[in-house]
Amino acid sequence: MSAYGAPLKDMRFVLNELAGLDAVAKLPGYEEASPETVDAILEEAAKFATQALDPLNFSGDQEGSKWHDGAVTTPKGFKEAYRQFVEGGWNALPLEAEWGGQGLPKLVATPVDEMWVSANMSFSLCPLLTQGAIEALLTAGSEALKKAFLPKMVEGAWTGTMNLTEPQAGSDLALVRTKAVREGDHYLISGQKIFITYGEHDLTENIVHLVLARTPDAPEGVKGISLFVVPKFLVKPDGTLGERNRASCASIEHKLGIHASPTAVMVYDNAVGYLVGEENKGLAYMFIMMNAARFGVGLEGVAISERAFQRALAYAMERLQGKDLLEGGATVPIIRHPDVRRMLMLMKAQTEAMRALAYVVASAMDVAGTHPDAAMRKQNQAFVDLMIPVVKGWSTETGIEVASLGVQVHGGMGFIEETGAAQHLRDARIATIYEGTTGIQANDLIGRKIAREGGATVKGWLEHLAKFDAELAKSAHPDVARLRETLAAGAKAVGESVDWLLATFGKDVRAASAGAVPFLKLMGVVAGGWQMARAALAAEKRLAADEGEQAFYKAKIVTARFYADHVLVQAPGLRDTVLNGGAAAMALDDEQFLAA
Ligand SMILES: Cc1cc2nc3c(=O)[nH]c(=O)nc-3n(C[C@H](O)[C@H](O)[C@H](O)COP(=O)(O)OP(=O)(O)OC[C@H]3O[C@@H](n4cnc5c(N)ncnc54)[C@H](O)[C@@H]3O)c2cc1C
């Protein structure tokens, strides 16, 4: 089975040429992110991902996490790998220096996180969820709560979870029923949560659950939800662990993928909980931190795609079958067959496009968070808000497509577990579901991110694309010319869809909503094309200057051209679905579905 190799050349290229690492390193507080430091971090992370995490991916999937009598045992090797992860300071990398983190920019943490997921998605979920819980505390926690929990969580000595979902409350959190009754300086939490990632495990001595619940007199719906910290073990005033809280894991789920990651049913039975921020504001706090969590899951789509591509490529180089179409002769590796090449290129091109968009959004998050100029912060935050559902929805949906292509490249062996290709497809499948399904992302995109502001940010982005067209026009390269042509058609398709959505949202919200996912895909396809066109221009410049990795730059231009002809060309078709598809999607009544 092929080993994971971090795509360091592409990561560096995207960081430096497309995502503006040099500008991010000039932002206040990020001075340490010099090219040398970032290079060293990437090299070390690549080593850890390849040597410590990747070897546990297949065995972890086969063995799975096990539940017995309320306790969960992670697969062999996970505990040791987690210990090394914490000792290496990896958990603290992106977190606030004030609480013991290294305070590096999101842009630097992003390729590192990508490596963890590529090497072992199940493992990576534990630190991802801890980060989510830390964000929640940072957003609204009191100083006392922060002091009690953050240092250990930032270090990784304790992990965190996010407890939103209940059997009757999934996408619709208005239906949360878990109760919180005030008792002195704390609350007593009672209820059941399901699907809680790393809700119970044996990696650390304590687990800090962030739990959504309702106080008895809370208003109905989302306006009555509060957020609580519920530790597995209570923490004494001196910081040591006290008695076991009444929070227990009733079982873990048997599921399609991410077998090593325990997905827990949690039962709270008058468990001690501490209010985060104010009562009834829980969902508002969740929304503040949602960008980071959704971005993290979007990145899973990129990372799984990369890993599936590498595995398929290794197999295609070795598997001998058929003859060269032109030359005949001896049996050739399947990579010589045009259709296998098409599949590999489709995997490669989409992965690179998704990576570029994700890193560009990460960079905008850094600017939005720390730029001294308020107008810059605002403009970048608007761009981030617009693009988060795209990164989440498009990258995860495409991740499934890429992982499925990976199985196809393997032929029958792809369907057999021992090659590892099937695991990527199984693992990729969850990313379009948790942290808001693709349907929920798409509703957010057309509703909160476009209709509510009259399309201001998306139109600003289209204006930017129009200006970028002038840059593309300066290139004499035929591949860049094709990129220019397809990107212009893609931008036009987005513009027409936005106009239609703005006109339709208020008067026929069902038709608008029926086209929401195709629109999200259209946005992803075009935003990815924008990045591939930028990549091609940057590569062209490097080639002309005869600098650096010439073979890499040549491949980048070819890959971008492939993206134009195989992916970007889909944009006008997606527009047609957005504009015309709603009526038929809604035309049958419920009974007519049963008519056949
Ligand atoms: C492995 C795994 C790990 C998870 N980890 C966590 C965790 O750590 N913490 C946590 O709190 N939760 C977690 N979840 C729960 C996850 O976030 C939910 O499954 C997800 O939000 C969807 O909710 P649901 O399963 O109830 O589906 P439903 O909400 O019932 O959705 C079913 C279908 O209906 C669609 N739908 C629903 N409402 C709408 C709407 N308004 N508009 C359009 N379409 C709609 C959805 O898109 C979906 O296709 C996890 C789930 C799994 C499977």
Ligand as a Chemical Component Dictionary entry (heavy atoms), coordinates in Angstrom:
data_LIG
# 
_chem_comp.id                   LIG 
_chem_comp.type                 NON-POLYMER 
_chem_comp.pdbx_formal_charge   0 
_chem_comp.three_letter_code    LIG 
# 
loop_
_chem_comp_atom.comp_id 
_chem_comp_atom.atom_id 
_chem_comp_atom.alt_atom_id 
_chem_comp_atom.type_symbol 
_chem_comp_atom.charge 
_chem_comp_atom.model_Cartn_x 
_chem_comp_atom.model_Cartn_y 
_chem_comp_atom.model_Cartn_z 
_chem_comp_atom.pdbx_ordinal 
LIG C1  C1  C 0 -20.088 10.462 12.269 1  
LIG C2  C2  C 0 -20.839 11.654 12.765 2  
LIG C3  C3  C 0 -20.218 12.556 13.615 3  
LIG C4  C4  C 0 -20.919 13.650 14.118 4  
LIG N1  N1  N 0 -20.335 14.474 15.038 5  
LIG C5  C5  C 0 -21.104 15.391 15.701 6  
LIG C6  C6  C 0 -20.596 16.093 16.842 7  
LIG O1  O1  O 0 -19.443 15.941 17.216 8  
LIG N2  N2  N 0 -21.443 16.935 17.491 9  
LIG C7  C7  C 0 -22.739 17.120 17.114 10 
LIG O2  O2  O 0 -23.440 17.870 17.762 11 
LIG N3  N3  N 0 -23.245 16.477 16.038 12 
LIG C8  C8  C 0 -22.459 15.607 15.333 13 
LIG N4  N4  N 0 -22.974 14.925 14.247 14 
LIG C9  C9  C 0 -24.339 15.199 13.850 15 
LIG C10 C10 C 0 -24.418 15.929 12.504 16 
LIG O3  O3  O 0 -23.995 17.257 12.648 17 
LIG C11 C11 C 0 -25.862 15.776 11.992 18 
LIG O4  O4  O 0 -26.004 14.445 11.577 19 
LIG C12 C12 C 0 -26.154 16.734 10.858 20 
LIG O5  O5  O 0 -26.194 18.053 11.312 21 
LIG C13 C13 C 0 -27.475 16.407 10.145 22 
LIG O6  O6  O 0 -28.516 16.249 11.061 23 
LIG P1  P1  P 0 -29.432 14.935 10.979 24 
LIG O7  O7  O 0 -28.524 13.750 10.959 25 
LIG O8  O8  O 0 -30.436 15.001 12.054 26 
LIG O9  O9  O 0 -30.121 14.992 9.580  27 
LIG P2  P2  P 0 -31.505 15.788 9.234  28 
LIG O10 O10 O 0 -31.438 17.154 9.823  29 
LIG O11 O11 O 0 -32.645 14.922 9.605  30 
LIG O12 O12 O 0 -31.373 15.900 7.661  31 
LIG C14 C14 C 0 -31.780 14.863 6.764  32 
LIG C15 C15 C 0 -31.759 15.429 5.334  33 
LIG O13 O13 O 0 -32.683 16.518 5.259  34 
LIG C16 C16 C 0 -32.035 17.684 4.795  35 
LIG N5  N5  N 0 -32.596 18.853 5.477  36 
LIG C17 C17 C 0 -32.931 18.968 6.771  37 
LIG N6  N6  N 0 -33.386 20.203 7.018  38 
LIG C18 C18 C 0 -33.321 20.886 5.870  39 
LIG C19 C19 C 0 -33.650 22.216 5.476  40 
LIG N7  N7  N 0 -34.123 23.111 6.351  41 
LIG N8  N8  N 0 -33.443 22.572 4.175  42 
LIG C20 C20 C 0 -32.950 21.686 3.283  43 
LIG N9  N9  N 0 -32.636 20.422 3.596  44 
LIG C21 C21 C 0 -32.802 20.032 4.874  45 
LIG C22 C22 C 0 -30.569 17.494 5.111  46 
LIG O14 O14 O 0 -29.753 18.243 4.214  47 
LIG C23 C23 C 0 -30.403 15.995 4.919  48 
LIG O15 O15 O 0 -30.183 15.711 3.558  49 
LIG C24 C24 C 0 -22.256 13.859 13.712 50 
LIG C25 C25 C 0 -22.876 12.967 12.819 51 
LIG C26 C26 C 0 -22.188 11.871 12.373 52 
LIG C27 C27 C 0 -22.912 10.905 11.474 53 
# 
loop_
_chem_comp_bond.comp_id 
_chem_comp_bond.atom_id_1 
_chem_comp_bond.atom_id_2 
_chem_comp_bond.value_order 
_chem_comp_bond.pdbx_ordinal 
LIG C1  C2  SING 1  
LIG C2  C3  SING 2  
LIG C2  C26 DOUB 3  
LIG C3  C4  DOUB 4  
LIG C4  N1  SING 5  
LIG C4  C24 SING 6  
LIG N1  C5  DOUB 7  
LIG C5  C6  SING 8  
LIG C5  C8  SING 9  
LIG C6  O1  DOUB 10 
LIG C6  N2  SING 11 
LIG N2  C7  SING 12 
LIG C7  O2  DOUB 13 
LIG C7  N3  SING 14 
LIG N3  C8  DOUB 15 
LIG C8  N4  SING 16 
LIG N4  C9  SING 17 
LIG N4  C24 SING 18 
LIG C9  C10 SING 19 
LIG C10 O3  SING 20 
LIG C10 C11 SING 21 
LIG C11 O4  SING 22 
LIG C11 C12 SING 23 
LIG C12 O5  SING 24 
LIG C12 C13 SING 25 
LIG C13 O6  SING 26 
LIG O6  P1  SING 27 
LIG P1  O7  DOUB 28 
LIG P1  O8  SING 29 
LIG P1  O9  SING 30 
LIG O9  P2  SING 31 
LIG P2  O10 DOUB 32 
LIG P2  O11 SING 33 
LIG P2  O12 SING 34 
LIG O12 C14 SING 35 
LIG C14 C15 SING 36 
LIG C15 O13 SING 37 
LIG C15 C23 SING 38 
LIG O13 C16 SING 39 
LIG C16 N5  SING 40 
LIG C16 C22 SING 41 
LIG N5  C17 SING 42 
LIG N5  C21 SING 43 
LIG C17 N6  DOUB 44 
LIG N6  C18 SING 45 
LIG C18 C19 SING 46 
LIG C18 C21 DOUB 47 
LIG C19 N7  SING 48 
LIG C19 N8  DOUB 49 
LIG N8  C20 SING 50 
LIG C20 N9  DOUB 51 
LIG N9  C21 SING 52 
LIG C22 O14 SING 53 
LIG C22 C23 SING 54 
LIG C23 O15 SING 55 
LIG C24 C25 DOUB 56 
LIG C25 C26 SING 57 
LIG C26 C27 SING 58 
# 
